[in-house]
Amino acid sequence: MTTRPTAFFRADGEHLVPLPRATSGWGGSDGPGQLRGTAVSGLLARGAERAAARLDGADRFRPVRWTVDLFRPGAMVPGTVEATVVRGGRRLRLVDVTLVQASGTVARGSLLLLATGGPTSGTTWTAPLPAVPGAPPAELVPDPEEPTLYRSDGDWTDDRRQENAHRKATWFPAAPIVEGEEPSGLAHLAAIADAANLTSSWGTLGVEYINADLTLAIARVPAAGDGVGVFAESRVESDGIALGTVTMFDRHGALGTVAIATLANGAQVVTP
């Protein structure tokens, strides 16, 4: 029997209370702990999507870019999500969103949506879609407390011991952002976009770099309830700063790309 993955947050009125799965491996042993980037990105996208859905004609618009700045560690304490419609036009819509805790604003996101259905007549060169690994077999079910599958120069596995220098892919079944809610395809995609760092920075010792941001370019939103994969494409490193790029995919092929900026995190290393 398949067990449903656990959620990142529980709603308490307007406040979102972090649950154990939202805890980051980067947090120290002192204090309440630190929020993981996947939880923050998913929660912010949920807020931005809800604000965009309240605008007239929302069904004509498609999300095409999601950007998150992780400029302050979020704590494992309640917070609120505040959304602002920066532009609500006929062809372009932009929603800014922030996560606010007692210490102040800890992260911000920006969702760009464009209207569909514009007429075109000409033909333009288009690159082929990136080649991505096949999705893991349906019978391979990960731990619901940490629902991740891994691929590192071999077959998909639920074995987290992947400390090597091979190119990596990761897979995440759909999981609730907020307890009791089915995550939208966008919210799940935005959450898993933060796994770009795990997938592109994972080396022989684990993950030694922490990402300060992410920018997700969205070609297609997965269906609600579908899993999402991450496949390392490129990584450039110099003087303790590394830039990574990954391709996001589902069982139907590529969905988009994520670019991240990361920095070496001192002596701290995270192993999944």
Contacts in CASP RR format, 6 or more apart in sequence:
PFRMAT RR
TARGET T0000
AUTHOR 0000-0000-0000
METHOD contacts of the structure
MODEL  1
MTTRPTAFFRADGEHLVPLPRATSGWGGSDGPGQLRGTAVSGLLARGAER
AAARLDGADRFRPVRWTVDLFRPGAMVPGTVEATVVRGGRRLRLVDVTLV
QASGTVARGSLLLLATGGPTSGTTWTAPLPAVPGAPPAELVPDPEEPTLY
RSDGDWTDDRRQENAHRKATWFPAAPIVEGEEPSGLAHLAAIADAANLTS
SWGTLGVEYINADLTLAIARVPAAGDGVGVFAESRVESDGIALGTVTMFD
RHGALGTVAIATLANGAQVVTP
2 141 0 8 1.000
3 141 0 8 1.000
3 144 0 8 1.000
4 144 0 8 1.000
4 175 0 8 1.000
4 176 0 8 1.000
5 21 0 8 1.000
5 142 0 8 1.000
5 144 0 8 1.000
5 145 0 8 1.000
5 147 0 8 1.000
5 173 0 8 1.000
5 174 0 8 1.000
5 175 0 8 1.000
5 176 0 8 1.000
6 19 0 8 1.000
6 20 0 8 1.000
6 21 0 8 1.000
6 144 0 8 1.000
6 145 0 8 1.000
6 175 0 8 1.000
6 176 0 8 1.000
7 19 0 8 1.000
7 21 0 8 1.000
7 175 0 8 1.000
7 176 0 8 1.000
7 177 0 8 1.000
7 178 0 8 1.000
7 179 0 8 1.000
7 180 0 8 1.000
7 181 0 8 1.000
8 18 0 8 1.000
8 19 0 8 1.000
8 21 0 8 1.000
8 22 0 8 1.000
8 38 0 8 1.000
8 39 0 8 1.000
8 42 0 8 1.000
8 43 0 8 1.000
8 175 0 8 1.000
8 176 0 8 1.000
8 177 0 8 1.000
8 178 0 8 1.000
8 191 0 8 1.000
9 16 0 8 1.000
9 17 0 8 1.000
9 18 0 8 1.000
9 19 0 8 1.000
9 22 0 8 1.000
9 39 0 8 1.000
9 43 0 8 1.000
9 177 0 8 1.000
9 178 0 8 1.000
9 179 0 8 1.000
10 16 0 8 1.000
10 17 0 8 1.000
10 19 0 8 1.000
10 178 0 8 1.000
10 179 0 8 1.000
11 17 0 8 1.000
11 178 0 8 1.000
11 179 0 8 1.000
12 78 0 8 1.000
14 80 0 8 1.000
15 78 0 8 1.000
15 79 0 8 1.000
15 80 0 8 1.000
16 43 0 8 1.000
16 78 0 8 1.000
16 79 0 8 1.000
16 80 0 8 1.000
16 81 0 8 1.000
16 178 0 8 1.000
17 78 0 8 1.000
17 79 0 8 1.000
18 35 0 8 1.000
18 39 0 8 1.000
18 76 0 8 1.000
18 77 0 8 1.000
18 78 0 8 1.000
19 179 0 8 1.000
20 145 0 8 1.000
21 39 0 8 1.000
21 145 0 8 1.000
21 146 0 8 1.000
22 35 0 8 1.000
22 36 0 8 1.000
22 39 0 8 1.000
22 76 0 8 1.000
23 33 0 8 1.000
23 34 0 8 1.000
23 35 0 8 1.000
23 36 0 8 1.000
23 76 0 8 1.000
24 33 0 8 1.000
24 34 0 8 1.000
24 35 0 8 1.000
24 36 0 8 1.000
24 37 0 8 1.000
24 73 0 8 1.000
25 34 0 8 1.000
25 36 0 8 1.000
25 270 0 8 1.000
26 34 0 8 1.000
26 36 0 8 1.000
26 73 0 8 1.000
26 210 0 8 1.000
26 265 0 8 1.000
26 268 0 8 1.000
26 270 0 8 1.000
27 33 0 8 1.000
27 34 0 8 1.000
27 73 0 8 1.000
28 34 0 8 1.000
31 75 0 8 1.000
32 75 0 8 1.000
32 76 0 8 1.000
32 77 0 8 1.000
33 75 0 8 1.000
33 76 0 8 1.000
34 73 0 8 1.000
34 74 0 8 1.000
34 75 0 8 1.000
34 76 0 8 1.000
35 73 0 8 1.000
35 74 0 8 1.000
35 75 0 8 1.000
35 76 0 8 1.000
35 106 0 8 1.000
36 194 0 8 1.000
37 68 0 8 1.000
37 70 0 8 1.000
37 194 0 8 1.000
38 191 0 8 1.000
38 192 0 8 1.000
38 194 0 8 1.000
38 195 0 8 1.000
39 177 0 8 1.000
39 191 0 8 1.000
40 68 0 8 1.000
40 70 0 8 1.000
40 74 0 8 1.000
40 99 0 8 1.000
40 106 0 8 1.000
40 107 0 8 1.000
40 194 0 8 1.000
41 66 0 8 1.000
41 68 0 8 1.000
41 190 0 8 1.000
41 191 0 8 1.000
41 193 0 8 1.000
41 194 0 8 1.000
41 214 0 8 1.000
42 177 0 8 1.000
42 183 0 8 1.000
42 187 0 8 1.000
42 188 0 8 1.000
42 190 0 8 1.000
42 191 0 8 1.000
43 81 0 8 1.000
43 99 0 8 1.000
43 177 0 8 1.000
43 178 0 8 1.000
44 68 0 8 1.000
44 81 0 8 1.000
44 97 0 8 1.000
44 98 0 8 1.000
44 99 0 8 1.000
44 107 0 8 1.000
44 108 0 8 1.000
44 109 0 8 1.000
44 190 0 8 1.000
45 66 0 8 1.000
45 97 0 8 1.000
45 109 0 8 1.000
45 111 0 8 1.000
45 186 0 8 1.000
45 187 0 8 1.000
45 189 0 8 1.000
45 190 0 8 1.000
45 191 0 8 1.000
46 81 0 8 1.000
46 177 0 8 1.000
46 178 0 8 1.000
46 183 0 8 1.000
46 184 0 8 1.000
46 187 0 8 1.000
47 81 0 8 1.000
47 83 0 8 1.000
47 97 0 8 1.000
48 66 0 8 1.000
48 83 0 8 1.000
48 95 0 8 1.000
48 96 0 8 1.000
48 97 0 8 1.000
48 109 0 8 1.000
48 110 0 8 1.000
48 111 0 8 1.000
49 63 0 8 1.000
49 111 0 8 1.000
49 184 0 8 1.000
49 186 0 8 1.000
49 187 0 8 1.000
50 83 0 8 1.000
51 83 0 8 1.000
51 84 0 8 1.000
51 85 0 8 1.000
51 95 0 8 1.000
51 97 0 8 1.000
52 58 0 8 1.000
52 61 0 8 1.000
52 63 0 8 1.000
52 85 0 8 1.000
52 93 0 8 1.000
52 95 0 8 1.000
52 111 0 8 1.000
52 113 0 8 1.000
55 85 0 8 1.000
55 88 0 8 1.000
55 93 0 8 1.000
60 115 0 8 1.000
60 116 0 8 1.000
60 117 0 8 1.000
61 93 0 8 1.000
61 113 0 8 1.000
61 114 0 8 1.000
61 115 0 8 1.000
61 116 0 8 1.000
62 113 0 8 1.000
62 114 0 8 1.000
62 115 0 8 1.000
62 116 0 8 1.000
62 218 0 8 1.000
62 221 0 8 1.000
63 111 0 8 1.000
63 112 0 8 1.000
63 113 0 8 1.000
63 186 0 8 1.000
63 218 0 8 1.000
63 221 0 8 1.000
64 112 0 8 1.000
64 113 0 8 1.000
64 114 0 8 1.000
64 217 0 8 1.000
64 218 0 8 1.000
65 110 0 8 1.000
65 111 0 8 1.000
65 112 0 8 1.000
65 215 0 8 1.000
65 216 0 8 1.000
65 217 0 8 1.000
65 218 0 8 1.000
66 109 0 8 1.000
66 110 0 8 1.000
66 111 0 8 1.000
66 112 0 8 1.000
66 186 0 8 1.000
66 189 0 8 1.000
66 190 0 8 1.000
66 193 0 8 1.000
66 214 0 8 1.000
66 215 0 8 1.000
66 216 0 8 1.000
66 218 0 8 1.000
67 109 0 8 1.000
67 110 0 8 1.000
67 213 0 8 1.000
67 214 0 8 1.000
67 215 0 8 1.000
67 216 0 8 1.000
68 107 0 8 1.000
68 108 0 8 1.000
68 109 0 8 1.000
68 190 0 8 1.000
68 193 0 8 1.000
68 194 0 8 1.000
68 213 0 8 1.000
68 214 0 8 1.000
68 215 0 8 1.000
69 107 0 8 1.000
69 108 0 8 1.000
69 109 0 8 1.000
69 212 0 8 1.000
69 213 0 8 1.000
70 107 0 8 1.000
70 211 0 8 1.000
70 212 0 8 1.000
70 213 0 8 1.000
70 214 0 8 1.000
71 106 0 8 1.000
71 107 0 8 1.000
71 108 0 8 1.000
71 212 0 8 1.000
72 103 0 8 1.000
72 104 0 8 1.000
72 105 0 8 1.000
72 106 0 8 1.000
72 107 0 8 1.000
73 106 0 8 1.000
74 99 0 8 1.000
74 101 0 8 1.000
74 103 0 8 1.000
74 106 0 8 1.000
74 107 0 8 1.000
75 101 0 8 1.000
75 103 0 8 1.000
75 106 0 8 1.000
77 101 0 8 1.000
77 102 0 8 1.000
78 101 0 8 1.000
79 99 0 8 1.000
79 100 0 8 1.000
79 101 0 8 1.000
79 102 0 8 1.000
80 99 0 8 1.000
80 100 0 8 1.000
81 97 0 8 1.000
81 98 0 8 1.000
81 99 0 8 1.000
81 100 0 8 1.000
82 97 0 8 1.000
82 98 0 8 1.000
82 100 0 8 1.000
83 95 0 8 1.000
83 96 0 8 1.000
83 97 0 8 1.000
84 95 0 8 1.000
84 96 0 8 1.000
84 97 0 8 1.000
85 93 0 8 1.000
85 94 0 8 1.000
85 95 0 8 1.000
86 94 0 8 1.000
86 95 0 8 1.000
86 96 0 8 1.000
87 93 0 8 1.000
87 94 0 8 1.000
88 94 0 8 1.000
90 115 0 8 1.000
91 114 0 8 1.000
91 115 0 8 1.000
92 112 0 8 1.000
92 113 0 8 1.000
92 114 0 8 1.000
92 115 0 8 1.000
93 112 0 8 1.000
93 113 0 8 1.000
93 114 0 8 1.000
94 110 0 8 1.000
94 111 0 8 1.000
94 112 0 8 1.000
94 113 0 8 1.000
95 110 0 8 1.000
95 111 0 8 1.000
95 113 0 8 1.000
96 108 0 8 1.000
96 109 0 8 1.000
96 110 0 8 1.000
97 108 0 8 1.000
97 109 0 8 1.000
97 110 0 8 1.000
97 111 0 8 1.000
98 105 0 8 1.000
98 107 0 8 1.000
98 108 0 8 1.000
98 109 0 8 1.000
99 105 0 8 1.000
99 106 0 8 1.000
99 107 0 8 1.000
99 108 0 8 1.000
100 106 0 8 1.000
129 253 0 8 1.000
129 254 0 8 1.000
130 231 0 8 1.000
130 233 0 8 1.000
130 247 0 8 1.000
130 254 0 8 1.000
130 257 0 8 1.000
132 169 0 8 1.000
132 229 0 8 1.000
132 231 0 8 1.000
132 247 0 8 1.000
132 249 0 8 1.000
132 253 0 8 1.000
132 254 0 8 1.000
133 151 0 8 1.000
133 156 0 8 1.000
133 169 0 8 1.000
133 231 0 8 1.000
133 249 0 8 1.000
134 249 0 8 1.000
134 251 0 8 1.000
135 171 0 8 1.000
135 227 0 8 1.000
135 229 0 8 1.000
135 249 0 8 1.000
135 250 0 8 1.000
135 251 0 8 1.000
136 149 0 8 1.000
136 151 0 8 1.000
136 156 0 8 1.000
136 171 0 8 1.000
137 156 0 8 1.000
140 149 0 8 1.000
140 156 0 8 1.000
140 157 0 8 1.000
140 158 0 8 1.000
141 158 0 8 1.000
141 173 0 8 1.000
142 148 0 8 1.000
142 149 0 8 1.000
142 158 0 8 1.000
142 173 0 8 1.000
143 158 0 8 1.000
146 272 0 8 1.000
147 172 0 8 1.000
147 173 0 8 1.000
147 175 0 8 1.000
148 158 0 8 1.000
148 160 0 8 1.000
148 170 0 8 1.000
148 171 0 8 1.000
148 172 0 8 1.000
148 195 0 8 1.000
148 272 0 8 1.000
149 156 0 8 1.000
149 157 0 8 1.000
149 158 0 8 1.000
149 170 0 8 1.000
149 171 0 8 1.000
149 172 0 8 1.000
150 156 0 8 1.000
150 157 0 8 1.000
150 158 0 8 1.000
150 159 0 8 1.000
150 160 0 8 1.000
150 162 0 8 1.000
150 168 0 8 1.000
150 169 0 8 1.000
150 170 0 8 1.000
150 171 0 8 1.000
150 272 0 8 1.000
151 157 0 8 1.000
151 168 0 8 1.000
151 169 0 8 1.000
151 170 0 8 1.000
151 171 0 8 1.000
152 162 0 8 1.000
152 164 0 8 1.000
152 166 0 8 1.000
152 167 0 8 1.000
152 168 0 8 1.000
152 169 0 8 1.000
153 164 0 8 1.000
153 166 0 8 1.000
153 167 0 8 1.000
156 171 0 8 1.000
160 271 0 8 1.000
160 272 0 8 1.000
162 168 0 8 1.000
162 202 0 8 1.000
162 272 0 8 1.000
163 202 0 8 1.000
163 203 0 8 1.000
163 204 0 8 1.000
163 205 0 8 1.000
163 206 0 8 1.000
163 271 0 8 1.000
164 203 0 8 1.000
164 204 0 8 1.000
165 203 0 8 1.000
165 204 0 8 1.000
167 232 0 8 1.000
168 199 0 8 1.000
168 200 0 8 1.000
168 202 0 8 1.000
168 232 0 8 1.000
169 199 0 8 1.000
169 229 0 8 1.000
169 230 0 8 1.000
169 231 0 8 1.000
169 232 0 8 1.000
170 195 0 8 1.000
170 198 0 8 1.000
170 199 0 8 1.000
170 229 0 8 1.000
170 230 0 8 1.000
171 227 0 8 1.000
171 228 0 8 1.000
171 229 0 8 1.000
171 230 0 8 1.000
172 188 0 8 1.000
172 191 0 8 1.000
172 192 0 8 1.000
172 195 0 8 1.000
172 227 0 8 1.000
172 228 0 8 1.000
172 229 0 8 1.000
172 230 0 8 1.000
173 227 0 8 1.000
174 182 0 8 1.000
174 183 0 8 1.000
174 185 0 8 1.000
174 188 0 8 1.000
174 224 0 8 1.000
174 225 0 8 1.000
174 226 0 8 1.000
174 227 0 8 1.000
174 228 0 8 1.000
175 183 0 8 1.000
175 188 0 8 1.000
175 191 0 8 1.000
176 182 0 8 1.000
176 183 0 8 1.000
177 183 0 8 1.000
177 187 0 8 1.000
177 188 0 8 1.000
177 191 0 8 1.000
182 224 0 8 1.000
182 225 0 8 1.000
183 191 0 8 1.000
183 224 0 8 1.000
183 225 0 8 1.000
184 224 0 8 1.000
185 221 0 8 1.000
185 222 0 8 1.000
185 223 0 8 1.000
185 224 0 8 1.000
185 225 0 8 1.000
185 226 0 8 1.000
186 218 0 8 1.000
186 221 0 8 1.000
188 222 0 8 1.000
188 224 0 8 1.000
188 225 0 8 1.000
188 226 0 8 1.000
188 227 0 8 1.000
188 228 0 8 1.000
189 216 0 8 1.000
189 218 0 8 1.000
189 221 0 8 1.000
189 222 0 8 1.000
189 228 0 8 1.000
189 248 0 8 1.000
189 255 0 8 1.000
190 216 0 8 1.000
192 228 0 8 1.000
192 229 0 8 1.000
192 230 0 8 1.000
192 248 0 8 1.000
193 214 0 8 1.000
193 216 0 8 1.000
193 248 0 8 1.000
193 258 0 8 1.000
194 211 0 8 1.000
194 214 0 8 1.000
195 230 0 8 1.000
196 211 0 8 1.000
196 214 0 8 1.000
196 230 0 8 1.000
196 244 0 8 1.000
196 245 0 8 1.000
196 246 0 8 1.000
196 258 0 8 1.000
196 259 0 8 1.000
196 260 0 8 1.000
197 207 0 8 1.000
197 209 0 8 1.000
197 210 0 8 1.000
197 211 0 8 1.000
197 214 0 8 1.000
197 260 0 8 1.000
197 262 0 8 1.000
198 207 0 8 1.000
198 230 0 8 1.000
198 272 0 8 1.000
199 230 0 8 1.000
199 231 0 8 1.000
199 232 0 8 1.000
199 246 0 8 1.000
200 232 0 8 1.000
200 233 0 8 1.000
200 234 0 8 1.000
200 235 0 8 1.000
200 244 0 8 1.000
200 245 0 8 1.000
200 246 0 8 1.000
200 260 0 8 1.000
201 207 0 8 1.000
201 208 0 8 1.000
201 209 0 8 1.000
201 211 0 8 1.000
201 235 0 8 1.000
201 242 0 8 1.000
201 244 0 8 1.000
201 262 0 8 1.000
202 272 0 8 1.000
205 269 0 8 1.000
205 271 0 8 1.000
206 269 0 8 1.000
206 270 0 8 1.000
206 271 0 8 1.000
206 272 0 8 1.000
207 269 0 8 1.000
207 270 0 8 1.000
207 271 0 8 1.000
207 272 0 8 1.000
208 264 0 8 1.000
208 265 0 8 1.000
208 266 0 8 1.000
208 268 0 8 1.000
208 269 0 8 1.000
209 240 0 8 1.000
209 242 0 8 1.000
209 262 0 8 1.000
209 263 0 8 1.000
209 264 0 8 1.000
209 265 0 8 1.000
210 262 0 8 1.000
210 263 0 8 1.000
210 265 0 8 1.000
211 260 0 8 1.000
211 261 0 8 1.000
211 262 0 8 1.000
212 261 0 8 1.000
212 262 0 8 1.000
212 263 0 8 1.000
213 260 0 8 1.000
213 261 0 8 1.000
214 258 0 8 1.000
214 259 0 8 1.000
214 260 0 8 1.000
215 258 0 8 1.000
215 259 0 8 1.000
215 260 0 8 1.000
216 248 0 8 1.000
216 256 0 8 1.000
216 257 0 8 1.000
216 258 0 8 1.000
217 256 0 8 1.000
217 257 0 8 1.000
217 258 0 8 1.000
217 259 0 8 1.000
218 255 0 8 1.000
218 256 0 8 1.000
219 254 0 8 1.000
219 255 0 8 1.000
219 256 0 8 1.000
220 255 0 8 1.000
220 256 0 8 1.000
221 255 0 8 1.000
222 228 0 8 1.000
222 250 0 8 1.000
222 255 0 8 1.000
226 250 0 8 1.000
226 251 0 8 1.000
227 250 0 8 1.000
227 251 0 8 1.000
228 248 0 8 1.000
228 249 0 8 1.000
228 250 0 8 1.000
228 255 0 8 1.000
229 248 0 8 1.000
229 249 0 8 1.000
229 250 0 8 1.000
230 246 0 8 1.000
230 247 0 8 1.000
230 248 0 8 1.000
230 249 0 8 1.000
230 258 0 8 1.000
231 246 0 8 1.000
231 247 0 8 1.000
231 248 0 8 1.000
231 249 0 8 1.000
232 244 0 8 1.000
232 246 0 8 1.000
233 244 0 8 1.000
233 245 0 8 1.000
233 246 0 8 1.000
233 247 0 8 1.000
233 257 0 8 1.000
234 244 0 8 1.000
234 245 0 8 1.000
235 242 0 8 1.000
235 243 0 8 1.000
235 244 0 8 1.000
235 245 0 8 1.000
236 242 0 8 1.000
236 243 0 8 1.000
236 244 0 8 1.000
237 243 0 8 1.000
240 263 0 8 1.000
240 264 0 8 1.000
241 261 0 8 1.000
241 262 0 8 1.000
241 263 0 8 1.000
241 264 0 8 1.000
242 261 0 8 1.000
242 262 0 8 1.000
242 263 0 8 1.000
242 264 0 8 1.000
243 259 0 8 1.000
243 260 0 8 1.000
243 261 0 8 1.000
243 262 0 8 1.000
244 259 0 8 1.000
244 260 0 8 1.000
244 261 0 8 1.000
244 262 0 8 1.000
245 257 0 8 1.000
245 258 0 8 1.000
245 259 0 8 1.000
245 260 0 8 1.000
246 257 0 8 1.000
246 258 0 8 1.000
247 254 0 8 1.000
247 255 0 8 1.000
247 256 0 8 1.000
247 257 0 8 1.000
248 254 0 8 1.000
248 255 0 8 1.000
248 256 0 8 1.000
248 257 0 8 1.000
248 258 0 8 1.000
249 255 0 8 1.000
249 256 0 8 1.000
END
